[in-house]
Amino acid sequence: MKIYIDGNYYSKEDANVSVFDHGLLYGDGIFEGIRIYNGVIFRLREHLIRLYESARAIMLDIGVTIDTMEHNVCECVRVNEKKDGYIRLIVTRGEGALGIDPSSCKKAIVIIIVGDIQLYPHEYYTKGICLMISSYRRIPSACFDVRIKSLNYLNNILAKIEARQAGCFECILLNTDGHVAECSADNIFIVKNGKILTPSVTEGALDGITRRTVLELAQKSGIETAETTLTRFDCYTADECFLTGTGAEIIPVVSIDNRVIGNGLPGELTQNIIQSFTTFVRSLS
């Protein structure tokens, strides 16, 4: 593994940043997780646009143009000779003083890690998973807009710990209005009366790239979709449910808070979406 840090490549053992980096000290930075399929970086430009929008939102000067960043990511994949894998692209505020004031950080640090993807067990996709609704609420946009994909994921981590302690793979986070936002590490969709529904990004959902792709594929197949407001009632009474994410791709959900979804098996429309997504990514070249 050759890890890119600010224009140079390092081995896994030698790759490091300063203990005074504000990304480490305060979570002051942004990131993207990106898949590689058959040698093609999946929707790289969309990921980079989201990265640069996050940077603008927190007034972080990345220091290179989006075109240069695109070149650097592609080159890092080439150097690591990955046909299928995962990219973690990180930009921190950089090294600074022991204090939250970002003006002490003179230069952002760009890190690109290209490695293998950790696949989930096959049975998750064939049998589905169980969810719970977390007691933790999504941080409201009045405090922090989660469309900024920041390095601070403690809200998600606490929800994930709660889910694991309850014996669930994932959990749903509601916002402070009691509306469904997203899961701890995935976007959520439900199916009701043949229509695919997902929380709007203004409800606290990350504008996920896989999420966007699923909406596009569904619309091309003639399936009605909507980004809307959902509550726990909508989840409990859904005909089908599934999650999307860069790592997870699409995982069916068969139970939420011990309420069986549909007939307790991955739904037909969900399976069709999985097949469409799989066909789409396999066609990349």
FIDO-733271 format. One record per residue (C-alpha): residue number from 0; residue in three letters; x, y, z. Coordinates in Angstrom, 3 decimals. Example, Ala and Ser with C-alpha at 12.3 -4.5 7.8 and 13.67 -1.06 7.14 Angstrom:
BEGIN
SITE,pos,code,u,v,w
SITE,0,ALA,12.300,-4.500,7.800
SITE,1,SER,13.670,-1.060,7.140
END
This chain:
BEGIN
SITE,pos,code,u,v,w
SITE,0,MET,0.000,0.000,0.000
SITE,1,LYS,1.308,3.433,-0.995
SITE,2,ILE,-0.403,6.291,0.807
SITE,3,TYR,-0.453,9.788,-0.685
SITE,4,ILE,0.204,12.679,1.671
SITE,5,ASP,0.622,16.135,0.131
SITE,6,GLY,2.354,15.069,-3.065
SITE,7,ASN,4.474,12.240,-1.672
SITE,8,TYR,3.900,8.510,-1.249
SITE,9,TYR,4.587,6.605,1.952
SITE,10,SER,4.297,3.040,3.125
SITE,11,LYS,1.555,2.209,5.598
SITE,12,GLU,4.168,2.085,8.346
SITE,13,ASP,5.672,5.473,7.491
SITE,14,ALA,2.508,7.419,6.672
SITE,15,ASN,1.735,9.902,9.453
SITE,16,VAL,0.535,13.407,10.279
SITE,17,SER,1.462,15.754,13.098
SITE,18,VAL,-0.145,15.290,16.519
SITE,19,PHE,-0.903,19.023,16.200
SITE,20,ASP,-3.025,18.491,13.089
SITE,21,HIS,-6.461,19.978,13.761
SITE,22,GLY,-8.068,17.044,11.993
SITE,23,LEU,-6.826,14.879,14.869
SITE,24,LEU,-7.239,17.441,17.638
SITE,25,TYR,-10.712,18.727,16.753
SITE,26,GLY,-12.096,16.704,13.853
SITE,27,ASP,-11.520,19.782,11.702
SITE,28,GLY,-11.536,18.351,8.206
SITE,29,ILE,-13.574,16.576,5.563
SITE,30,PHE,-13.461,13.273,3.713
SITE,31,GLU,-14.946,11.107,0.983
SITE,32,GLY,-15.237,7.330,0.682
SITE,33,ILE,-15.161,6.182,-2.932
SITE,34,ARG,-15.440,2.769,-4.614
SITE,35,ILE,-13.373,1.355,-7.451
SITE,36,TYR,-15.173,-1.078,-9.768
SITE,37,ASN,-13.309,-2.896,-12.523
SITE,38,GLY,-10.597,-0.252,-12.572
SITE,39,VAL,-13.096,2.625,-12.718
SITE,40,ILE,-13.425,5.101,-9.861
SITE,41,PHE,-17.162,5.279,-9.237
SITE,42,ARG,-18.571,8.767,-9.821
SITE,43,LEU,-15.319,10.420,-8.817
SITE,44,ARG,-16.317,13.870,-10.037
SITE,45,GLU,-19.514,13.797,-7.957
SITE,46,HIS,-17.515,12.835,-4.884
SITE,47,LEU,-15.037,15.639,-5.517
SITE,48,ILE,-17.773,18.214,-6.025
SITE,49,ARG,-19.249,17.174,-2.681
SITE,50,LEU,-15.784,17.370,-1.069
SITE,51,TYR,-15.174,20.875,-2.380
SITE,52,GLU,-18.659,21.996,-1.330
SITE,53,SER,-17.932,20.718,2.177
SITE,54,ALA,-14.650,22.640,2.107
SITE,55,ARG,-16.379,25.870,1.090
SITE,56,ALA,-18.976,25.423,3.819
SITE,57,ILE,-16.299,25.248,6.538
SITE,58,MET,-13.977,27.802,4.875
SITE,59,LEU,-11.234,25.245,4.269
SITE,60,ASP,-8.826,26.045,1.445
SITE,61,ILE,-7.847,22.654,0.009
SITE,62,GLY,-4.964,24.254,-1.842
SITE,63,VAL,-5.374,22.480,-5.191
SITE,64,THR,-7.993,22.707,-7.930
SITE,65,ILE,-10.640,20.047,-8.328
SITE,66,ASP,-8.993,18.971,-11.609
SITE,67,THR,-5.651,18.504,-9.870
SITE,68,MET,-7.329,16.542,-7.094
SITE,69,GLU,-8.997,14.317,-9.667
SITE,70,HIS,-5.620,13.636,-11.268
SITE,71,ASN,-4.022,12.893,-7.889
SITE,72,VAL,-6.740,10.396,-6.917
SITE,73,CYS,-6.517,8.604,-10.264
SITE,74,GLU,-2.732,8.475,-10.021
SITE,75,CYS,-2.887,7.053,-6.491
SITE,76,VAL,-5.206,4.284,-7.716
SITE,77,ARG,-2.795,3.569,-10.587
SITE,78,VAL,0.216,3.469,-8.266
SITE,79,ASN,-1.588,1.018,-5.963
SITE,80,GLU,-2.713,-1.113,-8.929
SITE,81,LYS,-6.284,-1.514,-7.654
SITE,82,LYS,-8.968,-2.860,-9.987
SITE,83,ASP,-11.558,-3.183,-7.240
SITE,84,GLY,-11.280,-1.436,-3.916
SITE,85,TYR,-11.947,1.594,-1.776
SITE,86,ILE,-10.516,5.104,-1.636
SITE,87,ARG,-10.484,7.250,1.479
SITE,88,LEU,-9.806,10.870,0.532
SITE,89,ILE,-9.158,13.123,3.535
SITE,90,VAL,-8.467,16.834,3.840
SITE,91,THR,-7.551,18.174,7.284
SITE,92,ARG,-7.177,21.785,8.359
SITE,93,GLY,-3.508,21.019,8.922
SITE,94,GLU,-1.008,21.549,11.721
SITE,95,GLY,-1.750,24.365,14.130
SITE,96,ALA,-1.670,25.571,17.719
SITE,97,LEU,-3.403,23.931,20.688
SITE,98,GLY,-6.628,25.874,20.290
SITE,99,ILE,-9.646,25.627,18.024
SITE,100,ASP,-8.861,28.795,16.065
SITE,101,PRO,-8.232,27.527,12.511
SITE,102,SER,-6.207,30.609,11.606
SITE,103,SER,-3.186,28.966,13.255
SITE,104,CYS,-3.259,26.266,10.565
SITE,105,LYS,-1.214,27.494,7.636
SITE,106,LYS,-1.819,24.702,5.139
SITE,107,ALA,-4.391,21.961,4.621
SITE,108,ILE,-3.185,18.359,4.451
SITE,109,VAL,-4.467,16.046,1.691
SITE,110,ILE,-4.350,12.281,2.286
SITE,111,ILE,-5.374,9.588,-0.195
SITE,112,ILE,-5.580,5.958,0.920
SITE,113,VAL,-6.347,3.231,-1.619
SITE,114,GLY,-7.092,-0.184,-0.174
SITE,115,ASP,-9.363,-3.197,-0.252
SITE,116,ILE,-13.061,-2.893,0.452
SITE,117,GLN,-14.382,-4.659,3.545
SITE,118,LEU,-17.388,-6.547,2.207
SITE,119,TYR,-20.365,-7.370,4.401
SITE,120,PRO,-21.498,-10.974,4.901
SITE,121,HIS,-23.395,-12.394,1.915
SITE,122,GLU,-26.367,-13.289,4.128
SITE,123,TYR,-27.034,-9.600,4.787
SITE,124,TYR,-28.022,-9.258,1.137
SITE,125,THR,-29.924,-12.523,0.803
SITE,126,LYS,-31.734,-12.567,4.161
SITE,127,GLY,-31.790,-8.897,5.114
SITE,128,ILE,-30.859,-7.185,8.367
SITE,129,CYS,-32.633,-5.901,11.475
SITE,130,LEU,-32.601,-2.246,12.523
SITE,131,MET,-33.448,-0.321,15.634
SITE,132,ILE,-34.312,3.335,16.051
SITE,133,SER,-31.557,4.980,18.048
SITE,134,SER,-32.161,7.091,21.131
SITE,135,TYR,-29.560,9.504,19.759
SITE,136,ARG,-30.947,12.289,17.570
SITE,137,ARG,-29.344,13.705,14.445
SITE,138,ILE,-27.596,17.010,15.017
SITE,139,PRO,-30.031,19.674,13.769
SITE,140,SER,-29.030,21.745,10.744
SITE,141,ALA,-29.355,24.883,12.884
SITE,142,CYS,-26.287,23.560,14.734
SITE,143,PHE,-24.448,21.735,11.966
SITE,144,ASP,-25.519,20.781,8.448
SITE,145,VAL,-24.654,17.105,8.000
SITE,146,ARG,-24.320,17.619,4.249
SITE,147,ILE,-20.813,18.646,5.300
SITE,148,LYS,-19.024,15.292,5.336
SITE,149,SER,-16.742,16.158,8.216
SITE,150,LEU,-14.196,14.130,10.159
SITE,151,ASN,-16.321,14.374,13.307
SITE,152,TYR,-18.638,11.340,13.328
SITE,153,LEU,-19.115,10.986,17.077
SITE,154,ASN,-22.903,11.362,16.793
SITE,155,ASN,-22.959,8.446,14.334
SITE,156,ILE,-20.480,6.410,16.374
SITE,157,LEU,-22.546,6.627,19.553
SITE,158,ALA,-25.612,5.496,17.616
SITE,159,LYS,-23.626,2.613,16.100
SITE,160,ILE,-22.450,1.518,19.566
SITE,161,GLU,-26.045,1.534,20.783
SITE,162,ALA,-27.118,-0.571,17.802
SITE,163,ARG,-24.340,-3.102,18.349
SITE,164,GLN,-25.220,-3.410,22.030
SITE,165,ALA,-28.810,-4.140,21.008
SITE,166,GLY,-27.650,-6.838,18.573
SITE,167,CYS,-28.461,-4.827,15.436
SITE,168,PHE,-26.189,-4.192,12.487
SITE,169,GLU,-27.477,-0.660,11.966
SITE,170,CYS,-29.805,1.924,13.481
SITE,171,ILE,-32.003,4.759,12.315
SITE,172,LEU,-31.387,8.284,13.569
SITE,173,LEU,-34.337,10.639,13.870
SITE,174,ASN,-33.864,14.384,13.800
SITE,175,THR,-35.011,16.653,16.623
SITE,176,ASP,-38.473,16.899,15.008
SITE,177,GLY,-38.850,13.125,15.171
SITE,178,HIS,-38.414,12.695,11.423
SITE,179,VAL,-36.189,10.005,9.906
SITE,180,ALA,-32.779,11.392,8.906
SITE,181,GLU,-30.509,8.468,8.002
SITE,182,CYS,-28.736,5.521,9.587
SITE,183,SER,-25.430,5.714,11.432
SITE,184,ALA,-23.428,4.996,8.261
SITE,185,ASP,-26.006,4.581,5.484
SITE,186,ASN,-28.934,6.257,3.799
SITE,187,ILE,-32.349,4.668,4.248
SITE,188,PHE,-35.171,4.018,1.783
SITE,189,ILE,-38.625,2.569,2.250
SITE,190,VAL,-41.079,1.214,-0.308
SITE,191,LYS,-44.768,1.966,0.089
SITE,192,ASN,-47.436,1.044,-2.474
SITE,193,GLY,-44.800,0.589,-5.183
SITE,194,LYS,-43.182,3.972,-4.551
SITE,195,ILE,-39.608,4.449,-3.276
SITE,196,LEU,-39.280,7.061,-0.540
SITE,197,THR,-36.193,8.448,1.201
SITE,198,PRO,-35.646,11.308,3.658
SITE,199,SER,-34.834,14.681,2.165
SITE,200,VAL,-31.337,16.016,2.800
SITE,201,THR,-32.977,18.899,4.670
SITE,202,GLU,-34.165,16.349,7.250
SITE,203,GLY,-30.551,15.520,8.159
SITE,204,ALA,-29.648,12.919,5.530
SITE,205,LEU,-26.279,12.904,3.807
SITE,206,ASP,-26.619,13.448,0.058
SITE,207,GLY,-25.102,10.027,-0.609
SITE,208,ILE,-23.654,9.175,-4.016
SITE,209,THR,-25.104,5.638,-3.890
SITE,210,ARG,-28.382,7.211,-2.764
SITE,211,ARG,-28.376,9.440,-5.860
SITE,212,THR,-27.577,6.462,-8.092
SITE,213,VAL,-30.462,4.404,-6.711
SITE,214,LEU,-32.898,7.268,-7.304
SITE,215,GLU,-31.644,7.600,-10.888
SITE,216,LEU,-31.877,3.866,-11.595
SITE,217,ALA,-35.374,3.669,-10.121
SITE,218,GLN,-36.596,6.612,-12.166
SITE,219,LYS,-35.139,5.119,-15.362
SITE,220,SER,-37.056,1.917,-14.586
SITE,221,GLY,-40.294,3.858,-14.297
SITE,222,ILE,-40.516,3.553,-10.507
SITE,223,GLU,-41.933,6.585,-8.747
SITE,224,THR,-39.566,8.103,-6.176
SITE,225,ALA,-39.715,10.936,-3.687
SITE,226,GLU,-37.386,12.667,-1.240
SITE,227,THR,-39.730,13.456,1.592
SITE,228,THR,-40.473,13.504,5.320
SITE,229,LEU,-40.725,10.122,7.031
SITE,230,THR,-41.481,9.165,10.631
SITE,231,ARG,-40.991,5.977,12.627
SITE,232,PHE,-44.606,5.075,11.724
SITE,233,ASP,-43.658,5.089,8.024
SITE,234,CYS,-40.738,2.778,8.787
SITE,235,TYR,-42.842,0.361,10.867
SITE,236,THR,-45.555,0.125,8.198
SITE,237,ALA,-43.321,0.049,5.106
SITE,238,ASP,-43.817,-2.667,2.499
SITE,239,GLU,-40.042,-2.870,2.020
SITE,240,CYS,-36.946,-1.148,3.346
SITE,241,PHE,-33.302,-0.997,2.301
SITE,242,LEU,-30.093,0.895,3.044
SITE,243,THR,-27.545,2.363,0.660
SITE,244,GLY,-23.910,3.357,1.080
SITE,245,THR,-20.531,3.293,-0.619
SITE,246,GLY,-19.403,0.246,1.340
SITE,247,ALA,-22.772,-1.431,1.832
SITE,248,GLU,-24.084,-0.734,-1.678
SITE,249,ILE,-27.718,-1.865,-1.117
SITE,250,ILE,-28.761,-3.973,1.889
SITE,251,PRO,-32.377,-5.133,2.473
SITE,252,VAL,-34.010,-4.528,5.863
SITE,253,VAL,-36.507,-7.075,7.204
SITE,254,SER,-37.191,-5.772,10.721
SITE,255,ILE,-37.245,-2.410,12.533
SITE,256,ASP,-37.647,-2.306,16.317
SITE,257,ASN,-38.887,-5.906,16.169
SITE,258,ARG,-41.608,-4.966,13.665
SITE,259,VAL,-41.441,-7.269,10.657
SITE,260,ILE,-41.173,-5.391,7.364
SITE,261,GLY,-43.364,-6.862,4.614
SITE,262,ASN,-43.201,-10.642,4.781
SITE,263,GLY,-39.882,-10.654,6.633
SITE,264,LEU,-37.829,-11.263,3.487
SITE,265,PRO,-36.018,-8.896,1.093
SITE,266,GLY,-38.745,-7.297,-1.024
SITE,267,GLU,-39.185,-7.756,-4.749
SITE,268,LEU,-38.624,-4.114,-5.613
SITE,269,THR,-35.541,-4.033,-3.374
SITE,270,GLN,-34.121,-7.070,-5.138
SITE,271,ASN,-34.791,-5.435,-8.513
SITE,272,ILE,-32.926,-2.313,-7.409
SITE,273,ILE,-30.000,-4.442,-6.197
SITE,274,GLN,-29.869,-6.196,-9.573
SITE,275,SER,-30.029,-2.894,-11.462
SITE,276,PHE,-27.224,-1.434,-9.365
SITE,277,THR,-25.060,-4.548,-9.747
SITE,278,THR,-25.563,-4.531,-13.529
SITE,279,PHE,-24.761,-0.823,-13.653
SITE,280,VAL,-21.462,-1.036,-11.770
SITE,281,ARG,-20.393,-4.158,-13.673
SITE,282,SER,-20.874,-2.264,-16.922
SITE,283,LEU,-18.294,0.352,-15.940
SITE,284,SER,-15.121,0.225,-17.976
END
